[in-house]
Amino acid sequence: MKKVLIVTYYWPPAGGPGVQRWLKFVKYLKNFGVDPIVYIPENPHYPIVDNSLVNEVAKDVTVIKQPILEPYQWASIFSKKNTETISSGIIQEKKQQGLLQKIMLWVRGNLFIPDARKFWIKPSVKFLSNYIEKNAIDTLITTGPPHSLHIIGLKLKAKTNVKWIADFRDPWTTIGYHHQLKLTKNSQQKHKLLESEVLNKANHIITTSYTTKKDFSEITTKPITVITNGFDGDIVERKTLDNTFSLAHIGSLLSERNPENLWLALKELITENKEFSEDFQLVFVGKVSEQVLNSVFNYGLKDYLTNVGYVSYQESVQYKEKSQVLLLLEIDKPEMNGIIPGKLFEYLQAKRPILAIGPNKWDAARIIKETNSGKYFNYSSKEKIKTQILKWYKAYQSNELQVDSSSEKIEKFSRKKLTKSLATIINQLS
């Protein structure tokens, strides 16, 4: 069986979407003749913790750990709140940032390149170069962000004969928060040079979106494969739904994911339709920025909002399955076209109508259209959004609200089928 060393920062008990991708790949790799060995930090600073995920780690998987020096632990002494939001990628707009947050963002962007986990690079390369040789490792996989892990791969590639796959769960220099890090021109150039070096030295590159593949293909001629995120388990055909007409967003809701035209459409529907006002419920499950909450309140939706906060992964699944309509949002900027939220695939699994609002050429919209699992709109389409919500509400009133999507279209995004694609790449490298 081919041995593969997987270098990842996020691993149970880490919570949030970042941990799911490789937790599930590791779960199924042995089914395809690949023996995964997982390398993780011994003392990480996770912004979200979900202890329930520990039970999902396969008992027969080898997990090795080495200590990491975490600047975020020092930063939390000055401001725990700012540290948690920055490490989660939740960054307030410039005009709303306090002096301390501005300083922390500048330090994060310019003194910690490529990111705050850079101090794990040197000790990891020293430890893993010996481990690879002693244990006859065939293939190395690094997954980022944090992109410091790709630098570990870059240096191990130079020191050993290992085949290296670089997995980009998110882009590097085009990720949404990159421009908010207050980078100097010199720092920006350093990021771009490191990104280019990784893309041109890896044997194979994996992206989670079609746009990221297109962008990377302009930097490198190395083979690039899109393996999206996905869902685990069976498609949910039968479920007990909310009695209310619930519109639920599951997961972190960042400041820039704030669709004011949606809030306005909901306000108008509540004002114009008495039955809608009696049945409607807006549900947020996960961390929500204060800016989004203030916006929702300003549109008079406070009494209709159930703000659950962060819950375990298993609890979040229950909310996905029982909601009448699921809300998918992305920042309205061209650089976000290649961001496909991991929650989309679990929304597909839940088989509930998806209301998606995002940038004009969003990859997620392509998947929603291909699977016929909901409707996509851009941020300016207030009247179209309003019309669609009303259409779904009438179907809800008739107990006929569902999606017309075949299980076959959705099944290709199952974790097991996606892992088969990954195993094919691994086996082709030998």
Secondary structure, 3 states (H helix, E strand, C coil): CEEEEEECCCCCCECCHHHHHHHHHHHHHHHHCEEEEEEEECCCCCCCECHHHHHHCCCCCEEEEECCCCHHHHHHHHCHHHHHHHHHCCCCCHHHCCHHHHHHHHHHHHHCCCCCCHHHHHHHHHHHHHHHHHCCCCEEEEEECCCHHHHHHHHHHHHCCCEEEEEECCCCCCCCCHHHHCCCHHHHHHHHHHHHHHHHHCCEEEECCHHHHHHHHCCCCCCEEECCCCECCCCCCCCCCCCCEEEEEECCECCCCCCHHHHHHHHHHHHHCHHHHHHEEEEEECCECHHHHHHHHHCCCHHHEEEEECCCHHHHHHHHHHCCEEEEECCCCHHHCCCCCCHHHHHHHHCCCEEEECCCCCHHHHHHHHHCCEEEECCCCHHHHHHHHHHHHHHHHCCCCCCCCCHHHHHCCEHHHHHHHHHHHHHHHC
